[in-house]
């Protein structure tokens, strides 16, 4: 595997890295997201072995941060993908929800679940273990009942750092994280943020930066930024709600200005670069099952900031939006 990495050394050098908040880990700005629609191709019938090739290819491109989860079903593929690579050269983030089957997970059940994650990943430790998709109503249980067990596992060396992820589809204005960030127990948080909904800029990133908490950015590119018809319908809805000014965009091509010459090659590239250069964003997650798509995303997530004029126009359009996920 080392020789394979060396064959792409020039690309590896280009991937920017950042210190992930209080963890002190030096991580790639692009993280491989192993959930989403494709789940590394498992959703489309690929085997764990085939899915693991995407993991290998991402590492070849300089990605050293891999985010998976118990519920994604991709932990075995990740374990296969990192096999043979010195463990300290790659960082694994995985997750488990507060609920287990039809009830709140007990501490003993959570321990069993963490150990099952370790087995599927074929590793002795997990760099970041997150409570997954926590909503405000469940936050107190997770904090009071499950975090103490995670801290024990941390003391035993089975996990290194503790994080929490929001359920952005149903919490687009970050109510849970605004409460969670009052507690000084989270090393990293995962937050939904995009050019369509930049509300985390004020309600989340201002706090994480002050407390030196690392961030993973999800939902940088979702359906509305991949399907023109969905984007048009969404923009009409936002105008109707009064959150996007009427007349601020062309109704047939609302964001075409982002793919003009001198801005970006595509709307998706612009969306990734928007998130990459947002103060407070550490890792931007990107998932795919397609090697060519993976390379395009890596290129976008090594790109420069968007021009100031484009950023000002986006801010004028979406500054008040906190009601959508873009999915």
N, C-alpha and C positions, 0 to 999 in steps of 0.2 A: 504493500500500500504506500510505503514511503516513496518508492520510485514513481508511482502513479501521481502522487502529490507533486513531486518534483517536475513532472512533465508539464504541469500547469503553473509553475512557480510565478510567472509574470502576473497571471490573473490573481493568484493568492495575495501577492503584495499589494494589489490595488484595493482590496476589500478593507474599508476603514474599520477601525476598532474603537471601542469606548470603554471606560471603566463603569461597570454596572452598579452605580450607587454605592451603598455601604458594603456590598459584597466584596468589593475590591477586584472582582473578576474582570479580566480584559477580554471583552466579547466582540464579535463581529456586529456591525450595525444591522446587517441583514440576519434574521433568524429564519430557519426552516420551520414553517408551520405544518404540522403533520395531521391536522384536522381538516376543517373546511369541507368543501363539496367533494373533493377527490380523495382525501385521506391517502395521499401518495399513490393513488391508483387502485387502492383496495376496493373503493366504491365501484370501480369499473371492472372488477374481476381479476385484477392482478394478484399474484401470490406475494407472500411476505418477502421472498427472495427477490422478486422483480421490484417491489416497492423499495427494498433496501438500496437498490442502485441509485435512486434519486437522492438518498441520504449520502451515498458515496460521492456522487457528482456535486452535491452542494458543498461538501467538505473540500473537494478539489478546487472549487471556486473561491475558497477562503472563508466559508461559513463555519463557525465553530459553536454556534448556539442552535440547539434543536429542541423544539417544543412539541411535546406529545401529551397524551392523557390516557388514563384508564379507559374512558368511554370511547376514545377514537378507534381503538383496536389496532393502533400502529406501533405499539411499544416493541413487539417482536421484530418488526421491520427495522426499527431504529437500532435495536440491539445487534442485528445482523449487519447493519450499515456501518457501525463503528467498530466492528470486530477487527482486531489486528492493528488498530490505531492506538497509540499511547493514550491512556484514559485521561491524562491531564491536558491533552490537546483539544478536547471537545467537552462541551458543557451540555448537560441534559436537564431540561425542565419537564416535569410531568405533573399530573393533577388527579385529584379524586374529589367527588362532590360531597357535600354535607350529608346528603341523603344516600342511603344504601337500600336498593330494592324499594320497599314500600314504607320505609321508616327512617328516622334520623340514625345515622351511623353511630354506633357506640365507639368508645376509645379502643376496645379490643378489636372490633371489626376494622377500624381504620388501620390499626397496626397490621392486621392480616392483609389488608388491601395494599399497603405500602410494600410489604414484603413480596406480594405477588407482582407488583410493578418492578421491583428489583429483579425478580426471577425472569420476567418477560424481557426486560432490558439486558439481562445477562451482565449485570454490573454489581459491584459491591456497595456503591453509594449513588445517590441522586443529588445533583448539584442544587436544584431548586425544586421543592415540593410545594405545590399550590393547592389550596382549597378552591375547587373549580365551580365557576358559574354561580357564585353566591348572590342571593337576592337579599334585600334589606331585612325582610322578615326572618331570615335564617341566620343573619350575621351573628347575633349574640350567642346562639348555640355553637356555631363554629368556633368563635373566639373562646368561649368559656369552657367548652367540653372537648373540642378536638385539638386546638392549638397546644394544650399541655402535653398531649400524646406526641404531637409532632416535635415538641421541644425535647421530649425523652429520646425519641429516635435521633434527633440531632446530637444529643449528648453521646449516643451510642455510635455515632459516625455513619449512620445509614442515610441521613440527609444532611446537607450542608447549610442550606438557607431555606427560609419559609416565605411563601408568597400567597397572594390571593388574586382571583380573577373575577371580573364582573360578568353579569349576564346581559350583555349590551343590547341584545335584541329586545329585551323587556325593560331595560333600565338605561335608556338613551341619554339621560341627563345625570347619570352617575350618582344616584342617591346613596347606594351602598358604599361606594368608595369614599364619598365625602364623610361618612360615619367611620369607616374603617381607618382612615388616615388620621383620625384623632388618637388611635391606639398605636403605641410605639412597638409593634410586634412584627410588622411586615417588612421584609428586606426588599421585596420586589412586588409590584402590582401589574396586572395586565388590564389595559384600558382600551375601549373602542375610541378611535380617533380617525377622522378623515377630512378631506376638504369639504365634504358635504355636511359634516357635523363636527365643528372644531370646539365644541363646548368644553371639552376637557382642558383646554388651554387655561381657563381661569379657575375651574372648580377642582381640578386634579393636579395639573403640572405645577401650579404655583406652590402647592403643598409638598409634592414629592421633591421638588428642587430644594425647598427650604429644609427638608428633613433628610436629604441625601438618600432617598428611596429610589431604587432602580425601576425602570418602566419597560414593559413590553407593549408595543402598539399593535392592536389587531383591527381588522376591518378597514385597512388602508384602501383596498380595492375590493369591492363587492359587486353584486349584480347590477346596481344602478350605474356603475361606472364601466360596465362591460356590455350592456345592452341599451342601445339608443332609445328604444321605445319605452323601456322602464324608466330611464332618466327623464324623458319628456313628461311622462305621467307624474313622476315624483315632483318635478319642478312646478307643474300646474297645481298640485296639492299644496306645496309650500307657499305659493302665491295666495291660494285661497285661504290658507291659515293666517296669512299676514306676516309670515316670518321671512319671506324673500320679497324684495321690492318688485312690483310689476314693472315691466319694461326694462329690467336690468339684464335681460338675456334674449337671444333669438329663440322663439318658441320651437322651431324645428331642430335647432342645433345649439342647445344651451351652453355647452362648454367647449365648442369647437375652437375657441380662441386659444385653448391650452395645447392644441396640437398644431399650431401654426409654426412657421419657420422662425427659429430663434427662441421658441419656448420649450417645446418637447416634441418628440417623434410620435407620441401617442398620448391619449388621455390617461391610460393606465400608468405610463411612465411619469407623467406629470403628478398623478396622485401619489405615487410612491415617493417622489422627490419632495412633495409638499410635506409629507409626514417625516421624512428623514431629517429635514432641516428645521423641524419645529423644536424650539428650546424645551427641554424636559423629556423629549422622546429619546430613549436609548436604543432599543432594538425594535426594528420594524419586521413583523412576521409576514412571510410570503410562502404560500403553499401551492404545489402543483404536482401533476403526475407526468409532465412532459419535459424532457431535457432541454428542448429549445426554449420553451417558456421559462424554465428555471434560469437559463443563461440571460434571457432578456430581463428578467426581474433583478438578477444580480447586477446587470449593467445599470439599470435604472437606480438601484439602491447604492450605486457608487457615483451617481451624478451630482452636479452642482445644484445650488438652490434655484428655484424658479425666478425669473426676472421680477423685479419689484413691481412693475406695472401689473403683471398677472396676479401677484399676491394681493395687491390692493383691490383689484377687481373681485377676486374671490372673497376677500373680507367684506366688501360692500354687499355681496350677494348672500353670504352664509353666516355672518357674524351672530345672528339671532337664533340660528337653528339648533335645537337640542331635542328634537322629537323623532328623529329618524336614525336608522342604522346603516342605510344604504343597501340593505340586503333585499 
